Amino acid sequence: MSHHCHATNCKINVPPEMFMCRRHWFSLPKQLRDKIWKTYRKGQCDDMNPSNAYCLAAKECLKFIADKEGIVPDTRLYDMFLARE
């Protein structure tokens, strides 16, 4: 099962364990890519229970990409997870 790249408005399908398509992933600074991997937990997409640290890292990545592309980031998914507590 795949999903779309998490970059705002990107429709490229990626495997479940991948956060973004290749183009967007490698346009992130290594520090942000490392933050995603550090906070990622295998199975979090299946149980829909990512950590707050992962959600915050994801939002940081989405904002970085959106800023580079001159668009407003869509962080609703991660805002929803962060609001659950």
Order of alpha helices (4+ residues) and beta strands (2+ residues): beta-beta-alpha-alpha-alpha-alpha-alpha
